[in-house]
Amino acid sequence: MNYQLIAETVMVSHFLFVLFVVFGLLLIVAGGIRRWRWVRNKAFRIVHLGAILIVVLQSWLGMVCPLTHIENWARNAAGEQPYDGGFIAHWVERLLYFDAPGWVFGVAYTLFGAAVVAAWFMVPPKSRRAKKD
């Protein structure tokens, strides 16, 4: 089994998840301003809200993301050194030389989650039925 490929695939998936959460909110806000109908798609909005709520819940419970666990397991199995802490904390530190306690990320996730909830009410999703009425 190619554990390095598994680790890299999980890392890319994790990165895409983060992009979806972050840029999803930016697109929702921009779409609300520019009146893009697709940002009101209820399925998209439920998945987006659920994604950040999972992150917030994990941070409140002091859990490391399951994707981080899987990636670290695969890196270990491939003979590589896994990273300490969570995926975002690791890459923020590595990319921006920013080292912060875990609670800082928990607060950031919570504030971001609050922004996603606020966007839910400011740019409310619409079901397909609402479009026909």
BELTAZI-V951751 format. One record per pair of residues at least 12 apart in sequence whose ideal C-beta (glycine too) atoms are under 10 Angstrom apart, sorted by sequence separation. I is the first residue (numbers start at 0). J is the second residue. D is the distance in Angstrom with one decimal. If there is no record, write none. Layout:
I & J & D
I & J & D
//
This chain:
26 & 38 & 6.0
27 & 39 & 8.7
53 & 65 & 9.6
70 & 82 & 8.4
71 & 83 & 9.2
88 & 100 & 9.4
68 & 81 & 9.3
88 & 101 & 7.1
91 & 104 & 8.2
67 & 81 & 8.7
84 & 98 & 9.7
23 & 38 & 8.9
67 & 82 & 8.1
71 & 86 & 9.5
88 & 103 & 8.9
27 & 43 & 8.7
70 & 86 & 7.3
85 & 101 & 7.6
88 & 104 & 5.7
91 & 107 & 9.7
26 & 43 & 9.5
27 & 44 & 7.4
67 & 84 & 8.1
68 & 85 & 10.0
84 & 101 & 7.1
87 & 104 & 6.5
67 & 85 & 5.5
68 & 86 & 9.9
71 & 89 & 10.0
66 & 85 & 9.5
67 & 86 & 4.7
70 & 89 & 9.9
85 & 104 & 7.0
23 & 43 & 7.8
27 & 47 & 7.3
63 & 83 & 9.8
66 & 86 & 6.5
67 & 87 & 9.0
84 & 104 & 8.9
87 & 107 & 8.9
23 & 44 & 8.8
26 & 47 & 9.3
63 & 84 & 7.2
64 & 85 & 5.9
67 & 88 & 9.3
87 & 108 & 8.6
63 & 85 & 5.3
64 & 86 & 5.8
67 & 89 & 8.1
23 & 46 & 8.7
24 & 47 & 7.5
62 & 85 & 9.1
63 & 86 & 8.4
64 & 87 & 8.3
19 & 43 & 9.9
23 & 47 & 4.5
24 & 48 & 10.0
23 & 48 & 9.4
63 & 88 & 9.4
19 & 46 & 8.4
20 & 47 & 7.0
23 & 50 & 7.8
24 & 51 & 8.0
58 & 85 & 8.6
19 & 47 & 7.2
20 & 48 & 9.9
23 & 51 & 8.6
57 & 85 & 8.7
58 & 87 & 9.9
20 & 50 & 5.2
21 & 51 & 9.4
19 & 50 & 6.5
20 & 51 & 5.4
54 & 85 & 9.8
19 & 51 & 9.7
17 & 50 & 9.5
20 & 53 & 9.6
54 & 87 & 8.8
16 & 50 & 6.8
20 & 54 & 7.0
16 & 53 & 9.7
17 & 54 & 9.0
16 & 54 & 8.8
63 & 101 & 9.4
61 & 101 & 7.3
61 & 102 & 9.4
58 & 101 & 7.7
58 & 102 & 8.6
61 & 105 & 8.3
60 & 105 & 9.7
58 & 104 & 6.3
59 & 105 & 6.6
58 & 105 & 3.8
16 & 64 & 8.9
57 & 105 & 9.1
58 & 106 & 8.5
58 & 107 & 8.7
59 & 108 & 8.7
16 & 66 & 7.3
54 & 104 & 9.5
55 & 105 & 8.0
58 & 108 & 4.7
59 & 109 & 7.6
13 & 64 & 7.3
54 & 105 & 9.6
57 & 108 & 8.3
58 & 109 & 7.1
13 & 65 & 9.9
14 & 66 & 9.8
55 & 107 & 10.0
56 & 108 & 9.3
13 & 66 & 4.5
55 & 108 & 5.0
12 & 66 & 6.7
13 & 67 & 7.3
54 & 108 & 5.2
55 & 109 & 5.4
58 & 112 & 9.2
54 & 109 & 9.3
55 & 110 & 9.5
9 & 65 & 9.7
10 & 66 & 8.3
13 & 69 & 9.1
52 & 108 & 9.8
55 & 111 & 8.0
56 & 112 & 9.1
9 & 66 & 5.6
10 & 67 & 9.4
12 & 69 & 9.4
13 & 70 & 6.9
51 & 108 & 7.4
54 & 111 & 8.1
55 & 112 & 4.2
9 & 67 & 8.5
12 & 70 & 9.1
51 & 109 & 9.5
54 & 112 & 7.2
55 & 113 & 8.8
9 & 68 & 9.4
10 & 69 & 9.8
11 & 70 & 10.0
53 & 112 & 9.7
9 & 69 & 5.1
10 & 70 & 5.5
51 & 111 & 6.3
52 & 112 & 6.3
55 & 115 & 9.2
8 & 69 & 9.6
9 & 70 & 4.3
51 & 112 & 4.7
55 & 116 & 9.9
8 & 70 & 8.9
9 & 71 & 9.3
50 & 112 & 9.8
51 & 113 & 9.4
6 & 69 & 8.2
7 & 70 & 8.5
9 & 72 & 9.2
10 & 73 & 9.2
51 & 114 & 8.7
52 & 115 & 8.2
5 & 69 & 7.7
6 & 70 & 5.1
9 & 73 & 6.5
10 & 74 & 9.0
48 & 112 & 8.6
51 & 115 & 4.8
52 & 116 & 8.7
5 & 70 & 8.1
6 & 71 & 8.1
8 & 73 & 8.6
9 & 74 & 9.3
50 & 115 & 8.7
51 & 116 & 8.5
6 & 72 & 8.3
7 & 73 & 8.5
49 & 115 & 9.9
5 & 72 & 8.6
6 & 73 & 3.7
7 & 74 & 9.3
48 & 115 & 5.8
5 & 73 & 4.1
6 & 74 & 4.6
47 & 115 & 6.7
48 & 116 & 7.2
4 & 73 & 8.3
5 & 74 & 9.0
6 & 75 & 9.0
17 & 86 & 7.7
2 & 72 & 8.3
3 & 73 & 7.3
6 & 76 & 8.3
7 & 77 & 9.5
16 & 86 & 9.0
17 & 87 & 6.6
48 & 118 & 8.9
2 & 73 & 4.6
3 & 74 & 7.6
5 & 76 & 8.0
6 & 77 & 6.1
44 & 115 & 9.1
47 & 118 & 8.9
48 & 119 & 6.2
1 & 73 & 9.2
2 & 74 & 7.4
5 & 77 & 8.0
13 & 85 & 9.8
14 & 86 & 8.2
47 & 119 & 9.0
0 & 73 & 9.1
2 & 75 & 8.1
3 & 76 & 8.8
4 & 77 & 8.6
6 & 79 & 7.0
13 & 86 & 5.1
14 & 87 & 9.7
17 & 90 & 8.7
2 & 76 & 3.9
3 & 77 & 4.2
13 & 87 & 8.7
44 & 118 & 8.6
45 & 119 & 9.5
1 & 76 & 9.8
2 & 77 & 3.7
3 & 78 & 8.5
6 & 81 & 8.6
44 & 119 & 6.6
0 & 76 & 7.8
1 & 77 & 7.9
2 & 78 & 8.2
3 & 79 & 6.9
10 & 86 & 7.7
14 & 90 & 8.0
48 & 124 & 9.1
0 & 77 & 9.4
2 & 79 & 8.3
9 & 86 & 9.2
13 & 90 & 9.1
47 & 124 & 9.5
44 & 122 & 8.6
44 & 123 & 8.5
45 & 124 & 7.5
10 & 90 & 9.1
38 & 118 & 9.1
44 & 124 & 3.9
43 & 124 & 7.7
44 & 125 & 9.2
41 & 123 & 9.3
42 & 124 & 8.5
39 & 122 & 6.6
41 & 124 & 4.2
38 & 122 & 6.3
39 & 123 & 7.0
40 & 124 & 6.6
41 & 125 & 6.5
42 & 126 & 9.1
39 & 124 & 5.1
40 & 125 & 7.9
41 & 126 & 5.0
42 & 127 & 9.4
28 & 114 & 8.6
38 & 124 & 8.4
39 & 125 & 4.6
40 & 126 & 9.2
41 & 127 & 7.8
24 & 111 & 7.3
27 & 114 & 9.7
31 & 118 & 7.4
35 & 122 & 9.4
39 & 126 & 9.3
40 & 127 & 8.8
41 & 128 & 9.7
20 & 108 & 9.4
24 & 112 & 9.8
27 & 115 & 8.0
30 & 118 & 9.8
34 & 122 & 9.8
41 & 129 & 8.7
28 & 117 & 9.6
32 & 121 & 10.0
36 & 125 & 8.2
21 & 111 & 7.9
24 & 114 & 6.2
28 & 118 & 6.0
31 & 121 & 6.3
32 & 122 & 8.6
39 & 129 & 8.9
20 & 111 & 7.6
24 & 115 & 5.5
27 & 118 & 4.9
31 & 122 & 3.3
39 & 130 & 8.9
20 & 112 & 9.3
23 & 115 & 8.1
27 & 119 & 8.6
30 & 122 & 6.8
31 & 123 & 9.1
24 & 117 & 9.6
25 & 118 & 9.7
28 & 121 & 7.9
29 & 122 & 9.6
24 & 118 & 6.1
27 & 121 & 8.7
28 & 122 & 7.0
36 & 130 & 8.1
20 & 115 & 7.9
23 & 118 & 9.3
27 & 122 & 5.5
27 & 124 & 9.2
//
